[in-house]
Amino acid sequence: YLDKTVFKQAKAQLMSYFAGNLQDFVLPLAPSGTQFQCEVWQALQTIAYGETVTYGEIAQQIGRPKSSRAVGAANGQNPIPVIIPCHRVIGSSGKLVGFGGGLSTKEHLLELESSQGVLI
């Protein structure tokens, strides 16, 4: 059973996000994954719009300070990118690293969320 209302809400919220009018998604989320992946995905949802954190910071947040690589792997398995904002996670050097949609897409999403963002 699929609730079409949720899909309509997701579509409307994504359109609003890409138009630069939405910062926080309000959708019922229940992604399937391991306990670790779900902890990472939950932590990702606490990253504020326009902010970035490192993989190590997420690892610290979930109480697994030596698991930054595993956090990266969980990001790569994120079933709902953008809505679960894995694009807001960057390397410890501050560089953009890893994103299933490609680094140019990650860069675009971060630009969209920045105060000087360029809407395309």
C-alpha distances in whole Angstrom, upper triangle without the diagonal:
4,7,9,12,12,12,15,17,17,18,21,22,22,25,26,27,28,31,32,31,28,29,26,23,21,17,15,15,15,16,16,20,23,24,27,25,23,26,27,24,24,28,28,26,29,31,32,32,35,36,36,36,37,35,38,37,34,35,37,35,33,36,36,39,40,36,36,36,33,31,32,30,27,27,27,24,22,19,19,23,24,22,23,26,28,30,32,33,37,39,42,44,42,42,38,37,34,31,28,28,32,35,36,32,32,36,34,32,35,37,34,34,38,40,42,39,39,36,35
4,6,9,8,9,11,13,13,15,17,18,19,21,23,23,25,27,28,27,25,26,23,19,18,14,13,13,13,14,16,19,23,24,26,24,21,25,26,22,23,26,25,23,27,29,29,29,32,33,33,34,35,33,36,35,32,33,36,33,31,35,35,38,38,35,35,34,31,30,30,28,25,25,25,22,20,17,16,20,21,18,20,23,25,27,29,31,34,37,40,42,40,39,35,34,31,28,26,26,29,32,33,29,29,33,31,28,31,33,31,31,35,37,38,35,35,32,32
4,5,6,7,9,10,11,13,15,16,17,19,21,22,23,25,26,25,22,24,21,17,15,12,11,12,13,15,17,21,24,25,27,24,22,25,26,22,22,26,25,22,26,27,28,27,30,32,32,33,35,33,36,35,32,33,36,33,31,35,35,38,39,36,35,35,32,30,31,30,26,26,26,23,21,18,17,20,20,18,19,23,25,27,29,30,34,37,40,42,40,39,36,35,32,29,27,26,30,32,33,29,29,32,31,28,30,32,30,29,33,35,37,34,34,31,31
4,5,5,6,9,10,11,12,14,15,17,18,20,21,23,24,23,21,23,21,17,16,13,13,14,16,17,19,23,26,27,29,26,24,27,27,24,24,27,25,23,26,28,28,27,30,31,32,34,35,34,37,36,33,35,37,34,33,37,37,39,41,37,36,36,34,32,32,31,28,27,27,24,22,18,17,20,20,17,20,23,25,27,28,31,34,37,40,42,39,38,35,35,32,28,26,25,29,32,31,28,28,31,29,26,29,31,28,28,32,34,35,32,32,29,28
4,5,5,6,9,10,11,12,14,15,16,18,20,21,23,21,19,20,18,15,13,10,11,13,16,17,20,24,27,28,29,26,24,26,27,23,23,26,25,22,25,26,26,25,28,30,31,32,34,34,37,35,32,34,36,33,32,36,37,39,40,37,36,36,34,32,32,31,28,27,27,25,22,19,17,20,19,16,19,22,25,26,28,30,33,37,39,41,39,38,35,35,32,29,27,26,30,32,32,28,28,31,29,26,28,30,27,27,30,32,34,31,31,28,28
4,5,5,6,9,10,10,12,14,15,16,18,20,21,19,17,18,16,12,10,7,8,10,12,14,17,20,24,24,26,23,20,23,23,19,19,22,21,18,21,23,23,22,25,27,28,29,31,30,33,31,28,31,32,29,28,32,33,35,37,33,32,33,30,28,28,28,24,23,24,22,19,16,14,16,16,13,15,18,21,23,24,26,30,33,36,38,35,35,31,31,29,25,24,23,27,29,29,25,25,28,26,23,25,27,24,24,28,30,31,28,29,26,26
4,5,5,6,9,10,10,12,14,15,16,18,20,19,17,18,16,13,12,9,10,11,14,14,17,21,24,25,26,23,21,24,24,20,20,23,21,19,22,23,23,22,25,27,27,29,31,30,33,32,29,31,33,30,30,33,34,36,37,33,32,32,30,28,27,27,24,22,23,21,18,15,12,15,15,13,15,18,20,22,24,26,29,32,35,37,34,34,30,30,27,24,22,21,25,27,26,23,23,26,24,21,24,26,23,23,27,29,30,27,27,24,24
4,5,5,6,9,10,11,12,14,15,17,19,17,15,18,16,13,12,11,12,14,17,18,21,24,28,28,29,26,24,27,26,22,23,25,23,21,24,25,24,22,25,27,28,30,32,32,35,34,31,33,35,33,32,36,36,38,39,36,35,35,33,30,30,30,27,25,26,24,21,18,15,17,16,14,17,20,22,23,25,28,31,34,37,39,36,35,32,32,29,26,24,23,26,28,27,24,24,27,24,22,25,26,23,23,27,28,30,26,26,23,23
4,5,5,6,8,10,11,12,14,15,17,15,13,15,13,10,9,7,10,12,15,17,20,23,26,27,28,25,22,24,24,20,20,23,21,18,20,21,21,19,22,24,26,28,30,30,33,31,28,31,33,30,29,33,34,36,37,34,33,33,31,29,29,29,26,24,25,23,20,17,14,16,15,12,15,17,20,21,23,25,29,32,35,37,34,33,30,30,28,25,24,22,26,27,27,23,23,25,23,20,23,24,21,21,24,26,27,25,25,22,22
4,5,5,6,8,10,10,12,14,15,14,12,13,12,8,9,7,10,11,14,14,18,20,24,25,25,22,20,22,21,17,18,20,18,15,19,19,19,17,20,22,23,25,27,27,30,28,25,28,30,27,27,31,31,33,34,31,30,30,28,25,25,25,22,20,21,20,16,14,11,12,11,9,12,14,17,18,19,22,25,29,32,33,30,30,27,27,25,21,20,19,22,24,23,19,20,22,20,17,20,21,18,18,22,24,26,23,23,20,20
4,5,5,6,9,10,11,12,14,14,12,14,14,11,12,11,13,14,17,17,21,23,27,28,28,25,23,25,24,20,21,23,20,18,21,21,21,19,21,23,24,27,29,29,32,30,28,31,33,30,30,34,34,36,37,34,32,32,30,28,27,27,24,22,22,21,18,16,13,14,12,11,14,16,19,19,21,24,27,30,33,34,31,30,27,27,25,22,20,18,22,23,22,19,20,22,19,17,20,21,18,18,22,24,25,22,21,18,18
4,6,5,6,9,10,11,13,11,10,13,13,10,11,11,14,16,19,20,23,26,29,30,30,27,25,27,26,22,22,24,21,19,21,21,20,18,20,23,25,27,30,30,33,31,29,32,34,31,31,35,36,37,38,35,33,34,32,29,29,29,27,24,25,24,21,19,15,16,14,12,16,17,20,20,21,25,28,31,34,35,32,31,28,29,27,24,23,21,24,25,24,20,21,23,20,17,20,21,17,18,21,23,24,21,21,17,18
4,5,5,6,9,10,11,9,7,9,9,7,8,9,12,14,17,18,22,24,27,27,27,24,22,24,23,19,19,21,18,15,18,18,16,14,17,19,21,24,26,27,30,28,25,29,30,27,28,31,32,33,35,32,30,31,30,26,26,27,24,22,23,22,19,17,13,14,11,9,13,14,17,17,18,21,24,28,31,32,29,28,25,26,25,22,21,19,22,23,22,19,19,20,18,15,17,18,15,15,18,20,21,19,19,16,17
4,5,5,6,8,10,10,8,10,10,8,11,11,14,14,18,17,21,23,26,27,26,23,22,23,22,18,19,20,17,15,18,17,16,14,16,18,20,22,24,25,28,27,24,28,29,27,27,31,31,32,34,31,29,29,28,25,24,25,22,19,20,20,17,15,12,11,8,8,12,12,15,15,16,20,22,26,29,30,27,26,23,23,22,18,18,16,19,20,19,15,16,17,15,12,15,16,13,13,17,19,20,17,17,14,14
4,5,5,6,9,9,9,12,13,11,13,14,17,18,21,21,25,27,30,31,30,27,26,27,25,22,23,24,21,19,21,20,19,16,17,20,22,25,27,28,31,30,28,31,33,30,31,35,35,36,37,34,32,32,31,28,27,28,26,23,23,23,20,19,15,14,12,12,15,15,18,17,19,22,25,28,31,32,29,28,25,26,24,21,20,18,20,21,20,16,17,18,15,13,16,16,13,14,17,19,20,16,16,12,13
4,6,5,6,5,5,9,10,10,12,14,17,18,22,22,26,28,31,31,31,27,26,27,25,22,22,23,20,18,20,19,17,14,16,19,21,24,27,28,31,29,27,31,32,29,30,34,35,35,37,34,32,32,32,28,28,29,27,24,25,25,21,20,17,16,12,12,16,15,19,18,18,22,24,28,31,32,28,28,25,26,25,22,22,20,22,22,21,18,18,19,16,13,16,16,12,12,16,17,18,15,15,12,13
4,5,5,6,4,6,8,8,12,13,17,17,20,20,24,25,28,29,28,25,23,24,22,19,20,20,17,15,17,15,14,10,12,15,17,20,23,24,27,25,24,27,29,26,27,31,31,32,33,31,28,29,28,25,24,26,24,20,22,22,19,18,14,13,9,9,13,12,15,14,15,18,21,24,27,28,24,24,21,23,22,19,19,17,19,19,18,15,15,15,13,10,12,13,9,9,13,14,16,13,13,11,12
4,5,7,8,10,12,12,15,16,20,20,23,22,25,27,30,30,29,26,25,26,24,21,22,22,19,17,19,18,16,13,13,17,18,21,24,25,28,27,25,29,30,28,29,33,33,33,34,32,29,29,29,26,25,26,24,21,22,22,19,19,15,13,10,11,15,13,16,14,15,19,21,24,27,28,24,23,20,22,21,18,18,15,17,17,15,12,13,14,10,9,11,11,8,9,13,14,15,11,11,8,9
4,6,8,10,13,14,16,18,22,22,26,25,29,30,33,34,33,29,28,29,27,24,25,25,22,20,22,20,18,14,15,18,20,24,26,28,31,29,28,32,33,31,32,36,36,36,38,35,32,33,33,29,28,30,28,25,25,26,23,22,19,17,14,15,18,17,19,17,18,22,24,27,30,30,26,26,23,25,25,21,22,19,21,20,18,15,16,16,13,11,14,13,9,11,13,14,14,11,11,7,9
4,6,8,11,13,16,18,22,22,25,25,29,30,33,33,31,28,27,28,26,23,23,23,20,18,19,17,15,11,11,15,18,21,24,26,29,27,26,29,30,28,30,33,34,34,36,33,30,31,31,28,27,29,27,24,25,26,23,23,19,17,13,14,17,15,18,16,16,20,22,25,28,28,24,24,21,24,24,21,22,19,21,20,18,16,16,15,12,10,12,11,7,8,10,11,11,9,9,7,10
4,7,10,11,14,16,20,21,25,25,29,30,33,33,32,29,27,28,26,23,23,23,20,18,19,18,15,12,13,16,19,22,26,27,30,28,27,30,31,29,30,34,35,35,37,34,32,33,33,29,29,30,28,25,27,27,24,23,20,18,14,14,17,16,19,18,18,22,24,28,30,30,27,27,24,26,26,23,24,22,24,23,22,19,19,18,16,13,15,14,10,10,13,13,14,12,13,11,14
4,6,7,10,13,16,17,21,22,25,27,29,29,28,26,24,24,23,20,19,20,17,14,15,15,12,9,12,15,17,20,23,25,27,25,24,27,28,25,27,30,31,32,34,31,29,30,30,26,26,28,25,22,24,24,21,20,17,15,12,11,14,13,17,16,16,19,22,26,28,29,25,25,23,25,24,22,22,21,23,22,21,18,17,18,16,13,14,14,11,10,13,14,16,14,15,13,15
4,7,10,13,16,16,20,20,24,25,27,27,26,23,22,22,20,17,17,16,14,11,12,11,8,6,9,11,14,17,20,22,24,21,20,24,25,22,23,27,28,28,30,28,26,27,27,23,23,25,23,20,22,23,19,19,16,14,11,10,12,11,14,14,13,16,19,23,25,26,22,23,21,23,22,20,21,20,22,21,20,18,16,17,15,12,12,13,10,8,11,12,15,13,15,14,17
4,6,9,13,13,17,17,21,23,25,24,23,21,19,19,18,15,14,14,12,9,10,10,8,7,11,13,15,17,20,21,23,21,19,22,23,20,21,25,26,27,29,27,25,27,26,22,22,24,21,19,21,21,17,18,14,13,10,8,10,10,14,14,13,17,20,23,25,27,24,24,22,23,23,20,21,20,23,22,22,19,17,19,18,14,14,16,14,11,14,16,19,17,19,18,20
4,6,9,10,14,15,18,20,23,22,22,20,17,18,17,14,13,15,12,9,11,12,11,10,14,15,17,19,21,22,24,22,20,23,24,21,22,25,27,28,30,27,25,27,25,22,22,23,20,18,20,20,16,15,12,12,9,6,9,10,14,15,15,17,21,25,27,29,25,26,23,24,23,20,20,19,22,22,22,19,18,20,18,15,16,18,15,14,17,19,21,19,20,19,20
4,7,9,13,15,18,21,23,22,23,20,18,19,18,15,14,16,14,11,13,14,14,13,17,18,20,21,24,24,27,24,22,25,26,22,22,26,28,29,31,29,27,29,27,24,25,25,22,20,22,21,17,17,13,14,13,9,11,13,16,18,18,20,24,28,29,32,29,29,27,27,26,23,23,23,25,26,26,23,21,24,22,18,20,22,19,17,21,22,25,22,24,22,24
4,6,10,12,15,18,21,21,21,19,16,18,18,14,13,16,15,12,14,16,16,16,19,21,22,23,25,25,27,25,22,25,26,23,22,26,27,29,31,28,27,28,26,23,24,24,21,19,21,19,16,14,11,13,12,9,11,13,16,18,19,21,25,28,30,33,30,30,27,27,25,22,22,22,25,26,26,23,22,24,23,19,21,23,21,19,23,25,27,25,26,24,25
4,7,10,13,16,19,18,20,17,14,16,17,14,12,16,15,12,15,18,18,19,22,23,23,24,26,25,27,25,22,24,26,23,21,25,26,29,31,28,27,28,25,23,24,24,20,19,21,19,16,14,12,15,15,11,12,15,18,20,21,22,26,29,31,34,31,32,29,29,26,24,23,23,26,28,29,25,24,27,26,22,24,26,24,22,26,28,30,28,29,27,28
4,6,10,12,15,15,16,14,11,13,14,10,10,13,13,11,14,16,17,18,21,21,22,22,23,22,24,23,19,21,23,20,19,22,23,26,27,24,24,24,22,19,20,20,16,16,18,15,12,11,9,12,13,9,9,13,15,18,18,20,23,26,28,31,29,29,26,26,23,21,20,21,24,25,26,23,22,25,24,21,22,25,23,22,25,28,30,27,29,27,27
4,6,9,12,12,14,12,9,12,13,10,10,14,14,12,16,18,20,21,24,24,23,23,24,22,24,23,20,21,23,20,18,22,22,25,26,23,23,23,20,18,20,19,15,16,17,14,12,10,10,13,15,12,11,15,16,19,20,21,24,27,29,32,30,30,27,26,24,21,20,21,25,26,28,25,23,27,26,23,25,28,26,25,28,31,33,30,32,30,30
4,6,10,11,12,9,7,11,11,9,10,13,13,12,16,18,20,21,23,23,22,22,22,20,22,22,18,19,22,20,17,21,21,23,24,21,21,21,18,16,17,15,12,12,14,10,8,7,8,11,13,11,10,13,14,17,18,19,22,24,27,30,28,28,25,23,21,18,17,18,22,23,25,22,21,25,25,21,23,26,25,24,27,30,32,29,30,29,29
4,7,9,11,9,7,11,12,10,12,15,15,15,19,20,23,24,26,26,24,23,23,21,23,23,19,20,22,21,18,21,20,23,24,20,21,20,17,16,17,15,12,13,14,10,9,8,10,14,16,15,13,16,16,19,21,20,24,25,28,31,30,29,26,24,21,19,18,20,23,25,27,24,23,27,27,24,26,29,28,27,30,33,35,32,33,32,32
4,7,8,6,6,9,10,9,11,14,14,15,18,20,23,24,26,25,23,22,21,18,20,21,17,17,20,19,16,18,17,20,20,17,18,17,13,13,14,12,9,11,12,8,9,9,12,14,17,16,13,16,15,19,20,19,22,23,25,28,28,27,25,22,19,18,17,20,22,24,27,24,23,26,27,24,26,29,29,27,30,33,35,33,34,33,33
4,5,5,6,9,10,10,12,14,15,17,19,21,24,26,28,26,24,22,21,18,19,20,16,15,18,17,14,16,15,18,18,15,16,16,12,12,14,12,9,12,13,10,11,12,15,17,20,19,16,18,17,20,21,20,22,23,25,28,28,28,26,23,20,20,19,22,24,26,29,26,25,28,29,27,27,31,31,29,32,35,37,35,36,35,35
4,6,5,6,9,10,10,12,14,16,17,19,23,25,27,25,23,21,20,17,18,18,15,14,16,15,11,13,13,16,17,14,16,16,12,12,15,13,10,13,15,13,13,14,16,18,21,19,16,18,17,21,21,20,22,23,24,28,28,28,26,24,22,21,21,24,26,27,30,28,26,29,30,27,28,31,31,29,32,35,37,35,37,36,36
4,5,5,6,9,10,11,12,15,16,18,21,23,25,23,21,18,17,14,15,15,12,10,13,12,9,11,10,13,13,10,12,12,9,8,12,10,8,11,13,11,12,14,16,17,20,19,15,17,15,18,19,17,19,20,21,24,24,25,23,21,19,19,19,22,24,24,28,26,23,26,28,25,25,29,29,27,29,33,35,33,35,34,35
4,5,5,6,8,10,10,13,15,16,19,21,23,21,19,17,16,13,15,15,12,11,14,13,11,13,12,15,15,12,12,12,9,8,10,9,5,8,10,8,8,10,12,13,16,15,12,14,12,16,16,15,17,18,20,23,23,23,21,19,16,16,16,19,21,22,24,22,20,23,25,22,23,26,26,25,27,30,32,30,32,31,32
4,5,5,6,8,10,11,13,15,18,20,22,21,19,18,18,15,17,16,12,13,15,13,10,13,13,16,17,14,15,15,12,11,13,12,8,10,13,10,9,11,12,13,16,14,11,13,13,16,17,16,19,21,22,25,25,25,23,21,19,18,18,20,22,23,26,23,21,25,26,22,23,27,26,24,27,30,32,30,32,31,32
4,6,5,6,9,10,11,13,17,19,21,19,18,16,16,13,14,13,10,10,12,10,7,10,10,13,15,12,13,14,12,10,13,13,9,11,14,13,11,14,14,15,17,15,12,14,13,17,16,15,18,19,20,24,23,24,22,21,19,19,19,22,24,24,27,24,22,25,26,23,23,26,26,24,26,29,31,30,32,31,32
4,5,5,6,9,10,11,15,17,19,17,15,13,12,10,11,11,7,8,11,9,7,10,10,12,14,11,10,12,9,6,9,10,7,8,11,10,9,12,13,13,14,14,10,11,9,13,13,11,14,16,17,20,19,20,18,17,16,15,16,19,20,20,23,21,18,21,23,20,19,23,23,21,23,26,28,27,29,29,30
4,5,5,7,9,11,14,15,17,16,15,13,14,12,14,13,10,11,14,12,10,14,14,16,17,14,13,14,12,9,11,11,8,7,11,10,7,9,9,10,11,10,7,8,8,12,12,11,15,17,19,22,20,21,19,17,16,14,15,17,19,19,22,19,17,20,21,18,18,22,21,19,22,25,27,25,27,26,27
4,5,5,7,10,13,15,18,16,15,14,15,14,15,14,10,12,13,11,9,13,14,16,18,16,15,17,15,12,14,15,11,11,14,13,11,12,12,12,13,11,8,10,11,14,13,13,17,19,20,24,22,23,21,20,19,18,18,20,22,22,25,22,19,22,23,19,19,23,22,20,22,25,28,26,28,27,29
4,5,5,7,11,13,16,13,12,11,12,11,12,10,7,9,10,7,7,11,12,14,16,14,13,15,14,10,13,14,11,11,15,14,12,15,14,14,14,13,9,10,10,13,11,11,14,16,17,20,19,20,19,18,18,17,18,20,22,21,24,21,18,21,22,19,18,22,21,18,20,23,26,24,27,27,28
4,5,6,9,11,13,11,10,9,11,10,12,11,8,11,12,10,10,14,14,15,17,15,13,15,14,10,11,13,11,9,12,13,10,13,11,10,10,10,6,6,6,9,8,8,12,15,16,19,17,18,16,16,15,14,15,17,18,18,20,18,15,17,18,15,14,18,18,15,17,20,23,21,23,23,25
4,6,8,10,13,12,12,12,14,14,16,14,11,14,15,12,12,16,17,19,21,18,17,19,17,14,15,17,13,12,15,15,12,13,11,11,10,8,6,6,9,11,10,11,15,18,19,22,20,21,19,19,18,16,17,18,20,20,22,19,16,19,19,15,15,18,17,15,17,20,23,21,23,23,24
4,6,9,12,10,11,10,13,14,15,12,10,13,13,10,12,15,17,17,20,18,17,19,18,15,16,18,16,14,18,18,15,17,15,14,13,12,9,9,11,13,10,12,15,18,19,21,19,21,19,20,20,18,20,21,23,22,23,21,18,20,20,17,16,19,18,15,17,19,22,21,24,24,26
4,7,9,7,7,7,11,12,14,11,9,13,14,11,13,16,17,17,20,18,16,18,18,14,15,18,16,13,17,18,15,17,15,13,12,11,10,8,9,10,7,9,12,15,16,18,16,17,16,17,17,16,19,19,20,19,20,18,15,16,17,14,12,16,15,12,14,16,19,18,21,21,23
4,6,5,8,10,13,15,17,14,13,17,17,14,17,20,21,21,23,22,20,22,22,18,19,21,19,17,20,21,18,20,17,15,13,12,11,9,12,12,9,11,14,17,18,20,17,18,17,19,19,18,21,20,21,20,21,19,16,16,17,13,12,14,13,10,11,13,16,15,19,19,22
4,6,8,11,15,17,19,16,16,19,20,18,20,23,24,24,26,24,21,23,23,20,20,22,20,17,20,21,18,19,16,14,11,11,11,9,12,11,8,12,14,18,19,20,17,18,16,18,19,17,19,19,20,18,18,16,14,14,14,10,9,11,10,6,8,10,13,12,15,15,18
4,7,10,14,16,19,16,16,20,20,19,21,24,25,24,26,24,21,23,24,20,20,23,21,18,20,22,19,21,18,15,12,14,14,11,12,11,8,11,13,16,18,18,14,15,14,17,18,17,19,18,19,17,17,15,12,12,12,9,7,8,8,5,5,8,10,10,13,14,17
4,7,11,13,15,13,13,17,17,15,18,21,21,20,22,21,18,20,21,18,17,21,19,16,19,21,19,21,19,16,14,15,14,10,11,10,7,9,10,14,14,15,12,14,13,15,17,16,19,19,19,17,18,16,13,13,14,11,8,11,11,8,8,10,13,13,16,17,20
4,7,10,12,10,10,14,15,14,16,19,19,18,19,18,15,17,18,14,14,17,17,14,17,19,17,20,18,15,13,15,13,10,10,8,5,6,7,10,11,12,9,11,10,12,14,14,17,17,17,15,16,15,12,12,14,11,9,12,13,10,10,13,15,15,17,19,21
4,7,8,6,7,10,11,11,13,15,15,14,16,15,12,14,15,12,12,16,15,13,16,18,16,20,18,16,15,16,14,11,10,10,6,5,6,8,9,11,9,11,11,12,14,14,17,18,18,16,18,17,14,14,17,15,12,15,17,14,14,17,19,18,21,23,24
4,5,5,7,9,10,11,13,14,13,12,13,12,8,11,13,10,10,13,14,12,14,17,16,20,19,17,17,18,15,13,11,11,8,5,5,5,6,9,8,10,10,10,12,13,17,18,18,15,18,18,14,15,18,16,14,17,19,17,17,20,22,21,23,25,26
4,5,5,6,9,10,11,13,11,10,10,8,5,7,9,6,6,10,10,9,12,14,14,18,18,16,17,18,15,13,10,11,10,6,7,6,7,11,10,11,11,10,11,12,15,18,17,16,19,18,15,17,20,18,16,20,21,19,20,23,24,23,26,27,28
4,5,5,6,9,10,11,9,7,8,7,5,8,10,8,9,12,13,12,15,17,17,21,21,19,20,21,18,16,13,15,13,9,9,8,7,11,12,13,14,13,14,16,19,21,21,19,22,22,18,20,23,21,19,22,24,22,22,25,27,26,28,30,31
4,5,5,6,9,10,10,8,10,10,8,11,12,10,11,15,14,13,17,18,18,21,21,19,19,20,16,15,13,14,12,9,10,10,9,12,12,14,15,15,16,17,20,22,22,20,23,22,19,20,22,20,18,21,23,20,20,23,25,24,27,29,30
4,5,5,6,9,8,8,10,9,7,11,10,7,10,12,11,11,14,15,14,18,18,16,17,17,14,12,11,13,11,8,10,11,11,15,14,16,15,15,15,16,18,20,21,20,22,21,18,20,22,19,18,21,22,20,21,23,26,25,27,28,29
4,5,5,6,5,5,7,6,5,9,8,6,9,12,11,12,15,16,16,19,20,19,20,20,16,16,13,16,14,11,13,12,12,16,16,18,17,16,16,17,20,22,23,22,25,24,20,22,25,22,21,25,26,23,24,27,29,28,31,31,33
4,6,5,6,4,8,8,8,12,12,10,13,16,15,15,18,19,19,22,23,21,22,22,18,18,16,18,16,13,14,14,13,17,17,19,19,19,19,21,23,25,26,24,27,26,23,24,27,24,23,26,27,24,25,27,30,29,32,33,35
4,5,8,8,11,11,11,14,13,11,14,16,14,15,18,19,18,21,21,20,20,20,16,16,15,17,15,13,15,16,15,18,18,20,20,20,20,21,23,25,26,24,27,26,22,24,26,23,21,25,25,22,23,26,28,28,31,31,33
4,6,8,11,10,11,13,12,10,13,15,13,14,17,17,16,19,20,19,20,20,16,16,15,18,16,14,17,17,17,21,20,22,22,21,20,21,22,25,26,25,28,27,23,25,27,24,23,27,27,25,26,28,31,30,33,33,35
4,6,9,9,11,14,13,12,15,17,15,17,20,20,19,23,23,23,24,23,20,20,18,21,19,17,19,19,18,21,22,24,24,22,22,23,25,28,28,28,31,30,26,28,30,28,26,30,30,28,29,31,34,33,36,36,38
4,6,6,8,11,10,9,13,14,13,15,18,18,18,22,23,22,24,24,20,20,18,20,19,16,17,17,16,20,20,22,22,20,20,22,23,26,27,26,29,28,25,27,30,27,26,30,31,28,29,32,34,33,36,36,37
4,6,7,10,10,10,13,15,15,16,19,20,20,24,24,23,25,25,21,20,18,20,19,15,16,15,13,17,18,20,20,19,20,21,24,26,26,25,29,28,25,26,29,27,25,29,30,27,28,31,33,32,35,36,37
4,6,8,9,10,12,13,14,16,18,19,20,24,25,24,26,26,22,22,19,21,20,16,16,14,13,17,18,20,20,18,19,21,23,26,26,25,28,28,25,27,30,28,26,30,31,29,30,33,34,33,36,37,38
4,5,5,6,9,10,10,12,14,15,16,20,22,21,23,23,19,19,16,18,18,14,15,13,13,17,18,19,19,16,16,18,20,23,23,22,26,25,22,24,27,25,24,28,29,27,28,31,33,32,34,35,35
4,5,5,6,9,10,10,13,14,15,19,20,19,20,21,18,17,13,15,14,11,11,10,10,13,14,15,15,13,13,15,17,20,20,19,22,22,19,21,24,22,21,24,26,24,25,28,29,28,30,31,32
4,5,5,6,9,10,11,13,14,18,20,18,20,22,18,17,14,15,16,12,12,10,11,14,15,15,15,12,11,14,15,19,18,18,21,21,18,21,24,22,21,25,27,25,26,30,31,29,31,32,32
4,5,5,6,9,10,11,12,16,18,17,20,20,17,17,13,16,16,13,14,13,14,17,18,18,17,14,13,14,15,19,19,19,23,22,19,22,25,23,23,26,27,26,27,31,32,30,32,32,33
4,5,5,6,9,10,11,14,16,14,17,17,14,13,10,13,13,10,11,11,13,16,16,16,15,13,11,12,14,17,18,17,21,20,17,20,22,20,19,23,24,22,24,27,29,27,29,29,30
4,5,5,6,9,10,14,15,13,16,17,14,13,9,11,12,9,9,9,12,14,15,14,12,9,8,9,11,14,14,14,18,17,14,17,20,18,18,21,22,21,23,26,27,25,27,27,28
4,5,5,7,9,12,14,14,16,18,15,14,11,13,15,12,13,13,15,18,18,17,15,12,10,10,11,14,15,16,19,18,16,19,22,20,20,24,25,24,26,29,30,28,29,29,29
4,5,5,6,10,12,12,15,15,12,12,9,12,14,12,14,14,17,20,19,19,17,14,11,11,11,15,16,17,20,19,16,20,22,19,20,23,24,23,25,28,30,27,29,29,29
4,5,5,9,10,9,11,12,9,9,6,9,10,9,11,12,15,18,17,16,13,11,9,8,9,12,13,14,17,15,13,16,18,16,16,20,20,19,21,25,26,24,25,25,25
4,6,9,10,9,12,14,12,12,8,10,13,11,13,14,17,19,18,17,14,11,8,7,6,10,11,13,16,14,13,16,18,16,17,21,21,21,23,27,27,25,26,25,25
4,6,9,9,13,14,11,12,10,13,15,14,16,17,20,23,22,20,18,15,12,10,9,12,14,16,19,17,15,19,20,18,20,23,23,23,25,29,30,27,28,27,27
4,6,6,10,10,7,9,7,10,13,12,15,17,20,22,21,20,17,15,12,10,9,11,14,16,18,15,14,18,18,16,17,21,20,20,22,26,27,24,25,25,24
4,6,10,9,8,11,10,13,15,16,18,21,24,26,24,23,20,18,15,12,10,12,15,17,19,16,16,19,19,17,19,22,21,21,24,27,29,26,26,25,24
4,7,6,6,8,9,11,14,15,18,21,24,26,24,23,19,18,16,12,11,12,15,17,18,15,14,18,17,14,17,20,18,18,21,24,26,23,23,22,21
4,5,5,6,6,8,10,12,15,18,21,23,20,19,16,15,13,9,9,9,12,13,15,11,10,14,14,11,13,16,15,15,18,21,22,19,20,19,19
4,5,5,7,7,9,12,15,18,21,22,20,19,16,16,14,11,11,10,13,14,14,11,9,12,12,8,10,13,12,11,15,18,19,16,17,16,16
4,6,9,10,11,14,17,20,23,25,22,22,19,19,17,14,14,14,16,17,18,14,13,16,15,12,13,16,14,13,17,19,21,18,20,18,19
4,6,9,10,11,15,18,20,23,20,20,17,17,15,13,13,14,16,17,18,15,13,16,16,13,14,17,16,14,17,20,22,20,21,20,21
4,5,6,8,12,15,17,19,17,17,14,14,13,11,12,12,14,14,15,12,10,13,13,10,10,14,13,11,14,17,19,17,18,18,19
4,5,6,9,12,15,17,15,14,12,11,10,8,9,11,12,12,14,12,9,12,13,10,11,14,15,13,16,19,21,18,20,20,20
4,5,8,11,14,16,13,12,9,9,9,7,9,9,10,9,11,9,5,8,10,7,7,11,11,11,13,16,17,15,16,17,17
4,6,10,13,14,11,11,9,10,11,10,13,13,13,12,13,12,8,10,11,9,7,11,12,10,11,15,16,14,17,17,19
4,7,9,12,9,10,8,8,9,9,12,14,13,12,14,13,10,11,14,12,10,14,15,13,14,18,19,18,20,21,22
4,7,8,6,6,5,6,8,10,13,14,13,11,13,13,10,11,14,13,11,14,16,15,15,18,19,18,20,21,22
4,5,5,5,6,6,9,11,15,16,15,12,15,16,13,13,17,16,14,17,19,18,18,21,22,21,23,24,25
4,5,7,9,10,12,15,19,20,19,16,19,20,16,16,20,19,17,19,22,20,19,22,23,23,25,27,28
4,5,9,10,13,16,20,21,19,15,18,19,16,16,19,19,16,18,22,20,19,22,22,22,24,26,28
4,7,9,12,15,18,19,17,14,16,17,14,13,16,16,13,15,18,17,15,18,18,18,21,23,24
4,6,10,12,16,16,14,10,13,14,11,10,14,15,12,14,17,17,16,19,19,18,19,22,22
4,7,9,12,13,10,7,9,11,8,8,11,12,10,12,15,15,15,18,18,16,18,19,20
4,7,10,11,9,7,10,11,9,10,13,14,13,15,18,17,18,21,21,20,21,22,22
4,7,9,7,7,10,11,9,11,14,14,14,16,18,18,19,23,23,21,22,22,22
4,5,5,6,9,8,6,10,12,11,12,15,16,16,18,22,22,19,20,20,19
4,5,8,11,9,9,12,13,13,15,17,18,18,21,24,24,21,22,21,20
4,7,8,6,7,10,11,11,13,15,15,17,19,23,22,19,19,18,16
4,6,5,6,9,10,11,13,14,16,17,19,22,22,19,18,18,17
4,5,5,6,9,10,10,12,14,15,16,20,19,16,16,17,16
4,5,5,6,9,10,10,12,14,15,18,17,14,13,14,13
4,5,5,6,9,10,10,12,14,18,17,13,13,13,11
4,5,5,6,9,10,11,12,16,16,13,13,14,14
4,5,5,6,9,10,10,14,13,10,11,12,12
4,5,5,6,9,10,13,12,9,8,9,9
4,5,5,6,9,12,12,9,10,9,10
4,5,5,6,10,10,8,10,11,12
4,5,5,8,7,4,6,8,10
4,6,8,8,5,6,6,8
4,7,8,6,9,9,12
4,5,5,8,10,13
4,6,9,11,15
4,7,10,13
4,6,10
4,6
4
